[in-house]
Each structure stands twice: as C-alpha cells, then as structure tokens.
Amino acid sequence: MYAILNTDREIVFYNKERGKKMSLKLENVSKTFVGKKAVDNVSFSLEKPGVFGLLGTNGAGKTTTIRMLLGIIKKDSGEITWKGKAVDRKNVNFGYLPEERGVYPKTKIFDQLMYFAELKGMKKDEAINSINKWAKELKVEEYLQMPAEKLSKGNQQKIQFMTAIIHNPELVVLDEPFSGLDPVNTEILKNIIIDLVKNGKYVIMSAHQMATIEEFCSDILILNKGKTVLQGNLKEIKETYPANRVEIDVNQDIRNYIKDFNLEIENETNNNYVIKITDEEKAHNLLNKLITEGIKVDKFEIKKPTLNDIFIEKVGEQ
C-alpha cells in the first residue's frame, strides 16, 4: 500500500498490488431473521483511512451489520465490497473486537495470543515480535505468562484488543472498545487507535459513549430497528442544528441573573454554568448584563447540540 496527494490535497491510500483505491462499501444491504428484518436497506462507505461511527440502541442492527461486512454471516440482499471485490472471509484482512468479551481463563496470555496470531497466518517469529510490541504499548508485558483469570477486567480487555490487531489488519472493527477501561488505559487505547489511522487503517467503531464517537469519528451512521435514521459527516450534521446551550464561567454566583432572563440551568459546578437556550440573542443579552454589572466572565461559549442530543432526538422516543 502507498499514499499520494490527490487534487484536493487529501492523503489517499492505494492498494499496491492492484493500483486501486482502497475502500469499503455497503450498498442496500438487508438481513432477516425468522421473519424479523434486523438490517433494512443499509448503505455506507469508507473511502479513506479514518474512524467511522456505527451507532444505535441495543437491537438496532449494528452487530448484524458488522458480521455481514466481515463475511461472518451472509446478507440476504445488497452488495458489500472491499477494494472493489465482494467481501468474503478470504479477501478481507480484518481485526474484530466483538462486544461479547471472551478470553480463555485458564490459558496463559502469551499462548492465547500466539494461537490467534497463527490462526491469522502469522509465522512464529513474526507473531512473537508482534506480541511483544503490542504488550509493551498496552503495558501488559508483566501478564504474558499469567492465565487470563488472574487479570483484571480492564487488562483482559486490552488482551482481547491485541488479538484484533496483532496481525496488522487493514480493516479494524471495534465494538465498545473502551468498556471496562479506567481513564489511564482508555487514553492508551485512544492513542493506539489514532496511530492505526495514521498508518492507513480503516476503523469502524461502535460505542455508547457519544463523547468518544465525537472525538474520533468524522462520519457516522445511526440505526434504529434496522433502518438508517441519520448518516453523514458529523460536523456538517451538527451545523444544521441551531445552538441550544451556552457555557459561562464566572467568578461568582449568577443564578439570579439567569433567572431574570427566564433561562434554565442544565449544569452548575463551581460558578461554571451550562444554560439551555432557544436562541443566541438571549445568551448575548445575558452576557451584556453580566459585563454591565462588572462581573468577570472567564468563558462564554455558545454550543451546538452534542451527538448525544442528536442521538436521543433520532431514536430516544422510538
């Protein structure tokens, strides 16, 4: 694989052997189980390395979609292609971290990792080097000769993440990758995902932490009952929504001023206020009032809806 700059000065990755632009495409894909349509005419594509957010409530069809695009289960209709070829287990070099966690509790970590590496066709020396590399990056070197049952839930999670990337896959699918991790280990995993993208990997991420999706994903798709209810570039989607909050950081209690403008406080911590607004004019009027009264304003930021707000709007009532 190599990269060039296209006419828009974007980095585009190409398949070295075929000279074709690498991409994943799902077109009008559907799947029915026992008369129930789990996935209904879903389409999306990944045209360049990055992180794509696949979102939805429990039972929305995310896992079924993932399993079809990886060739684990067969679709009923539609097309799924990787690098221009129909997807099957033979032509997709993928790594998959499923939501259902699973390590062998009585088996040493090193032996488990070696087993999964060899399943992916890695030679022994290559596998050992990869195990040692990722164990160092994920800070689990001291656990390699321990059985999995001796590890904490978070460290078991990191081991399972290693099984998904140990063989240097082109496409990585991560289902709830940060579940069970403390803030330190979450940061470690975030940095690794950033490096994967820098190295030309395509990543699909499914998570319930909307703040995490906002941090990583430029494009998203939200499913509800198997149907697409929203998709596209996250920044462009948010631009279609009016501002609904203002954050103000001051040096004293301003609740009475907020009350005078008939505004609702959503959150208040140490004189930092997040206030709901229906239009920006009231927010600016409040700011002018505070300045007129001689109150020091350290921060004033009008905010668009969060992805969490948008997600609840699209699927919450349903």
C-alpha positions, 0 to 999 in steps of 0.5 A: 500500500502507498499514499499520494496527494490527490487534487484536493490535497487529501492523503489517499491510500492505494492498494499496491498490488492492484493500483486501486483505491482502497475502500469499503462499501455497503450498498442496500444491504438487508438481513432477516431473521425468522421473519424479523428484518434486523438490517433494512436497506443499509448503505455506507462507505469508507473511502479513506483511512479514518474512524467511522461511527456505527451507532444505535440502541441495543437491537438496532442492527449494528452487530448484524451489520458488522458480521455481514461486512466481515463475511461472518454471516451472509446478507440476504440482499445488497452488495458489500465490497472491499477494494472493489471485490465482494467481501468474503472471509478470504479477501478481507484482512480484518481485526474484530473486537466483538462486544461479547468479551471472551478470553480463555481463563485458564490459558496463559496470555502469551499462548492465547495470543500466539494461537490467534496470531497463527490462526491469522497466518502469522509465522512464529517469529513474526507473531512473537515480535508482534506480541511483544510490541503490542504488550509493551504499548498496552503495558501488559508485558508483566501478564504474558505468562499469567492465565487470563483469570488472574487479570483484571477486567480492564487488562483482559480487555486490552488482551482481547484488543491485541488479538484484533490487531496483532496481525496488522489488519487493514480493516479494524472493527471495534465494538465498545472498545473502551468498556471496562477501561479506567481513564489511564488505559482508555487514553492508551487505547485512544492513542493506539487507535489514532496511530492505526489511522495514521498508518492507513487503517480503516476503523469502524467503531461502535460505542455508547459513549457519544463523547468518544464517537465525537472525538474520533469519528468524522462520519457516522451512521445511526440505526434504529430497528434496522433502518438508517435514521441519520448518516453523514459527516458529523460536523456538517450534521451538527451545523444544521442544528441551531445552538441550544446551550451556552457555557459561562464561567464566572467568578461568582454566583449568577443564578439570579441573573439567569433567572431574570432572563427566564433561562434554565440551568442544565449544569452548575459546578463551581460558578461554571454554568451550562444554560439551555437556550432557544436562541443566541440573542438571549445568551448575548443579552445575558452576557451584556448584563453580566459585563454591565454589572462588572462581573468577570466572565472567564468563558462564554461559549455558545454550543451546538447540540452534542451527538448525544442530543442528536442521538436521543432526538433520532431514536430516544422516543422510538 
